[in-house]
Amino acid sequence: MKNTFRYRAYQLSATGAVLATALLALAGCSTSTGGAHQSAQSATADQVSGKRSIVVVSHDSFDFPQELLDEFAKETGINVTIHAVGDGGALANQLVLSKDAPLGDVVYGLDNTVSYRLAGKDVIAPTTVQSPDKTLNFTGENGLIPIDEGDVCVNLDKKWFADKGLTPPQTFEDLASPEYKDMLVAMSPATSTPGMAFMLATIAHYGQESWIQYWKSLKNNGMKVTQGWSDAFAVDYSAGEGAGPYPMMVSYGSSPAFSVTKDGNDTTTASLPATCYRQVEYAGVLKGTKDADAAAKFLAFMLTPKVQEAISAVTYMHPTVSEAHAPADLVKFGALSEKPVVIPAQDIAAHAEEWLRMWQDAVQG
């Protein structure tokens, strides 16, 4: 499971929230053609065999258990192919670029830091599938159904703080205190999904008038900024692979569940609940699907408790269906923050590019 988490975090942070327009256009043409070709091949095979099939477009780290796909095929007569196109940011961009020739029939893996890019773009079809938790629904695209949720939070190395005899920080304000100088590594919101979530968390906490000054305070307090999660974990973070000099990093609320002690009674990592930004991943039927009924059936299948639990075990995100249970370690050590911060999707859609330019001017300029 730890390897799954490591791979997932790398994939989600590698390309990030914003890509250069020219590169996106080039990638869109290439990937769209490949996806359309795969869908066409599937359709041809179906015509020959008389079977129905759909393509689920997702991010690279969605490892859907084959036994469940086989079970779905047995129950419905519908074969499912998973088509990965990149990280969450790349996925959103590809769907917009390919909307006139959809890459598949269903999409899974869009989260609320990137889904705003689809709003009003005529990419997602309406659906009769009911949301398991309407409080998590994505405003702006009613066809997107919440599948799982988790938090992006500042993590800290408990042993490092204990060895130094230093009380760990608790709040956003603490992170900018001289007491914690040169201790935090974060990610660029322009190239990292966790980085984007952390930027949004600071905007939600400080408001549009003060959040930039907060980032300047972090910078002046010795914060390091990397391109992605993998860079920080592999090199900079003291509890990461590189045993680096920074005892805090922006990561996931689920991280403590991956650093449980041998006796299973404690964890060497802690997350700061006051800094958590709630991430929700969605699935939906793509407009232009050749089999809307089959696509809706698979969307409903994703909301059954056994599938919800399988997705949770792979992603270490929490199920949105109340009858489904997350892995025991995640429940015990990676519970959702009781007071996460979040920004409405319509506000992100209206201001994301502006906020990113402001961040780059203040932190990288």
Disulfide bonds with the S-S distance in Angstrom:
Cys153-Cys276 2.00
